[in-house]
Structure formats: C-alpha cells, structure tokens
Amino acid sequence: MSRTNSAGRAHRGPSVGRCLAAAVAFALIGGIQFFRFVLTPSLPRGIYLAVAVGSVRRGDIVAFCPPEGLGRVLVARRLVTPGLCPGGSVPLAKRIFAVAPWACARPEGVIVEGRLLPWPVLPLSLDLPRFQQCGRMTADCAFVVGDSRDSIDSRIFGCVSIASLRNRLLPVLVERSAG
C-alpha cells in the first residue's frame, strides 16, 4: 500500500533492510535471548523468533542441544561454534520430521514412517556416528532433519527428546529458498 509523504513522494512502508536493522537493534538492546540467528544451510539462513515449545508437530522448527559427546566433537572439529550446551556447543536448529515414528536404519539411509532419508553427505574423516535402530521410537522422540543434504541431524544422533527441546523457532527474516 503506497502513501504519499509531505514532499509528495510515494512511500511504500519499511524496506527489508530497515526491518532487518530494527530486528538487529532490538536484539542488541536486550532482546537477543528471543532471537536465533541461523547461518548454516540446515535451514533457510536468517533471523528466527524463539518461543516456548508447547506441543510439537511435523514441520516445526526447533532448537535443542546435541548429545553431549557429539557437541564436543562438533566444536572440536569447528562444525559449530562454542556455546552453553552440555559438550560446549551452541544449540542446533532443525525441522521435526516425525514424532514417535517408526524408523529403521538401512545401508542407503534411514526409513522414517515409510520415507527414505538418505545418509548425510559428510566427509568420512569426520567419523560421526549413524542412527542404528529399527522399530517404533518412544512417544518422547522427535526425529529432526535439516534442509540440506549434509545436515548433522537425527540420521546421525537419533531422536531428540521432546522434553529437551529449548525453543520453537518462527521465521522473522529469512532467505527465500531457491526452489
């Protein structure tokens, strides 16, 4: 919606740049605990609002601490930055693919609720574990997956306890997908 300012020029509202500047300013003035900055290809890069988890469902974007041992490995190999999670990493952000799913590891990947999720494409030198179970996961299981083919997610470390989820992340200002 265009408006005309006092000089007679059309005004179309705030630009994306102004919105980003306002969000960053708010974060720096004291709201940073409410925002998460995603800079990896696991999700669209950008700024997300961190809210209480509440009930969870497929497609929700959530933040959580990786298992402690994996957190140490991720920091040591500079795959994530140091943070306050057990193991010294920052929380990871992924989408919930399924809650309490049937999942089964196979040579080509993990089948979750009948859909094949190929193994992440990661250098063998990282020597990361792989999900190795087969069967119905517990009711407290959130199987989380990143958007990129090389995401370190439940295909590596298994289910995340719903009770351990820190936040639900709502996109505020994110990149548009290429597709």
Legacy VTK file of the C-alpha trace (Angstrom):
# vtk DataFile Version 3.0
C-alpha trace
ASCII
DATASET POLYDATA
POINTS 179 float
0.000 0.000 0.000
1.563 3.315 -1.072
1.174 6.554 0.817
2.419 9.997 -0.105
4.748 11.809 2.271
4.842 15.571 2.854
7.229 16.046 -0.091
4.743 14.331 -2.423
6.863 11.178 -2.885
5.357 7.720 -2.712
6.132 5.823 0.470
5.773 2.034 0.361
6.454 1.150 4.000
9.592 -0.241 5.596
12.147 -1.984 3.394
13.616 -5.388 4.187
16.836 -3.604 5.139
15.015 -1.410 7.642
13.194 -4.434 9.090
16.496 -6.276 9.470
18.116 -3.231 11.077
15.197 -2.911 13.515
15.371 -6.617 14.429
19.129 -6.456 14.994
18.763 -3.251 17.050
16.072 -4.881 19.209
18.269 -7.933 19.675
21.267 -5.815 20.700
19.241 -3.696 23.131
18.164 -6.673 25.182
16.020 -8.986 23.132
18.810 -11.221 21.853
17.598 -14.116 24.000
14.386 -14.092 21.950
16.135 -14.407 18.593
18.166 -17.160 16.978
20.431 -16.456 14.045
20.703 -19.423 11.664
23.742 -19.164 9.403
24.131 -22.785 8.291
22.425 -24.488 5.338
20.426 -26.756 7.679
17.568 -24.238 7.446
16.973 -21.056 5.462
19.553 -18.560 6.753
18.188 -15.661 8.748
16.637 -14.489 11.990
14.105 -16.604 13.879
11.983 -15.709 16.897
12.491 -18.238 19.716
9.246 -19.060 21.532
8.141 -21.683 24.052
7.958 -25.162 22.586
4.412 -26.147 23.593
3.069 -29.101 21.641
5.137 -30.220 18.667
4.218 -31.485 15.233
5.829 -32.367 11.936
7.360 -29.332 10.208
8.020 -27.310 13.375
11.489 -25.776 13.542
13.063 -26.380 16.938
16.283 -25.592 18.796
17.935 -28.197 21.038
21.310 -29.183 22.417
23.025 -32.065 20.627
24.048 -35.067 22.726
26.978 -34.019 24.949
29.639 -36.197 23.309
28.583 -35.124 19.829
28.562 -31.480 20.949
32.225 -31.788 21.986
33.104 -33.379 18.626
31.233 -30.703 16.650
33.057 -27.896 18.491
36.464 -29.600 18.277
36.063 -30.067 14.517
34.784 -26.496 14.134
31.444 -27.642 12.723
29.581 -25.429 15.225
30.620 -22.554 17.424
31.199 -22.932 21.166
28.124 -22.352 23.287
26.347 -23.177 26.530
25.044 -26.678 25.728
26.486 -29.697 27.527
29.536 -30.575 25.470
30.219 -26.884 24.852
28.277 -26.361 21.611
25.532 -23.978 20.602
22.010 -25.379 20.209
21.225 -26.871 16.818
18.139 -25.881 14.801
16.262 -28.452 12.692
12.759 -29.328 11.470
10.728 -32.040 13.130
10.297 -34.750 10.530
8.221 -37.066 12.726
7.134 -37.532 16.333
7.327 -41.043 17.843
7.986 -42.501 14.399
8.729 -45.932 13.101
12.339 -45.621 11.904
14.810 -48.127 10.533
18.464 -47.711 9.557
19.360 -49.225 6.179
22.554 -49.141 4.092
21.115 -46.343 1.910
19.755 -44.214 4.774
17.023 -44.165 7.398
13.447 -45.058 6.579
11.159 -42.895 8.714
7.426 -43.516 8.532
7.961 -45.229 5.159
10.057 -42.453 3.597
13.764 -42.912 2.870
16.043 -40.186 4.206
19.467 -40.788 2.584
22.511 -40.607 4.807
24.027 -37.123 5.047
26.873 -36.448 2.631
29.686 -35.825 5.103
33.438 -36.399 4.842
34.388 -39.802 6.260
37.212 -38.062 8.128
34.582 -36.566 10.480
33.987 -40.098 11.792
30.472 -39.264 13.010
28.124 -41.985 14.244
24.963 -43.039 12.416
21.490 -43.822 13.694
21.367 -47.618 14.076
17.914 -48.554 15.367
14.926 -50.209 13.753
11.394 -50.085 15.121
8.886 -47.764 16.769
10.573 -44.909 18.636
9.342 -43.765 22.057
6.483 -41.287 22.485
9.007 -38.630 23.578
11.002 -38.937 20.327
11.301 -36.096 17.832
13.132 -37.177 14.668
14.694 -33.929 13.425
16.179 -33.288 9.991
17.882 -30.308 8.369
17.005 -28.949 4.941
20.447 -29.622 3.447
21.745 -32.978 2.269
24.754 -32.710 4.600
22.873 -31.831 7.787
24.037 -33.307 11.077
20.663 -34.395 12.428
18.712 -37.420 13.711
20.195 -39.539 10.920
23.439 -39.142 12.874
22.472 -38.861 16.556
18.968 -40.350 16.665
15.870 -38.960 18.297
15.777 -35.805 20.342
13.688 -35.950 23.495
10.705 -33.603 23.186
11.347 -32.594 26.809
14.849 -31.424 25.819
13.675 -29.036 23.082
14.617 -25.487 24.036
12.513 -23.404 21.665
10.257 -23.426 18.662
11.724 -21.099 16.024
9.481 -18.868 13.932
10.991 -17.236 10.830
11.266 -13.446 11.120
13.581 -12.522 8.272
14.979 -15.450 6.286
16.358 -16.163 2.822
13.945 -17.321 0.213
14.529 -20.859 -0.950
15.996 -21.299 -4.418
13.178 -23.684 -5.372
LINES 1 180
179 0 1 2 3 4 5 6 7 8 9 10 11 12 13 14 15 16 17 18 19 20 21 22 23 24 25 26 27 28 29 30 31 32 33 34 35 36 37 38 39 40 41 42 43 44 45 46 47 48 49 50 51 52 53 54 55 56 57 58 59 60 61 62 63 64 65 66 67 68 69 70 71 72 73 74 75 76 77 78 79 80 81 82 83 84 85 86 87 88 89 90 91 92 93 94 95 96 97 98 99 100 101 102 103 104 105 106 107 108 109 110 111 112 113 114 115 116 117 118 119 120 121 122 123 124 125 126 127 128 129 130 131 132 133 134 135 136 137 138 139 140 141 142 143 144 145 146 147 148 149 150 151 152 153 154 155 156 157 158 159 160 161 162 163 164 165 166 167 168 169 170 171 172 173 174 175 176 177 178
